[in-house]
Amino acid sequence: VTFSHQSHVEQKRPECTGCHPALFKILEKGTPAEGGPIRHSRIQAGRQCGACHNDKAAFGLDNCALCHREG
């Protein structure tokens, strides 16, 4: 999965607490607060990335290439 703070955070007014520490640990790259790896089942249940990527706050899970990119 690709992740970019640039596309997720307004650079002039960052709101780090929207994701940290409730959804993701701030000092451990790619580590969900609930532990374990990021999983589609958790995202679909509204946890991890799915807290926002739900077709309401942000795009949903219907376009794999938006998050999964080769190389």
C-alpha positions in Angstrom: 0.0 0.0 0.0 1.3 3.4 -0.8 0.7 6.3 1.6 1.6 10.0 1.3 1.2 12.5 4.0 1.2 15.1 1.3 -2.1 13.8 -0.1 -3.7 13.2 3.3 -2.7 16.3 5.2 -3.3 20.0 4.5 0.3 21.3 4.6 -0.6 24.7 6.0 -2.8 23.4 8.7 -1.9 19.8 9.5 -4.4 17.9 11.7 -2.1 15.1 12.9 -4.5 14.0 15.6 -7.1 12.9 13.0 -5.1 9.8 12.5 -2.5 9.8 15.3 -2.5 8.2 17.8 -6.1 6.9 17.6 -5.8 5.0 14.2 -2.0 4.8 13.6 1.0 4.9 16.0 2.8 8.2 15.3 6.4 6.9 15.6 6.0 3.4 14.1 5.6 3.7 10.3 2.6 1.8 9.0 1.5 0.5 12.4 -2.2 0.6 13.3 -3.0 1.6 16.9 -4.9 -1.7 17.4 -1.8 -3.6 16.5 -1.2 -6.1 13.7 -0.9 -5.3 10.0 -3.3 -3.3 7.9 -6.0 -5.7 6.6 -8.9 -5.2 4.2 -11.3 -6.9 6.7 -10.4 -4.2 9.2 -10.7 -1.4 6.7 -14.1 -2.7 5.5 -15.2 -2.7 9.2 -14.4 1.1 9.4 -11.1 0.7 11.2 -7.6 1.7 10.2 -7.8 3.4 6.7 -11.5 2.6 6.6 -12.2 5.2 9.3 -12.1 7.8 6.4 -12.0 5.7 3.2 -15.6 4.8 3.2 -17.0 6.7 0.2 -18.2 9.4 2.5 -15.2 11.2 4.0 -12.8 9.9 1.3 -12.9 7.6 -1.7 -13.8 4.0 -0.9 -12.3 0.6 -1.8 -13.5 0.2 -5.3 -10.3 1.3 -7.1 -7.4 -0.8 -6.0 -4.8 1.2 -8.0 -5.4 4.3 -5.8 -3.6 2.5 -2.9 -1.9 -0.5 -4.5 0.8 0.5 -6.9 3.6 -1.5 -8.4 7.2 -0.6 -7.9 
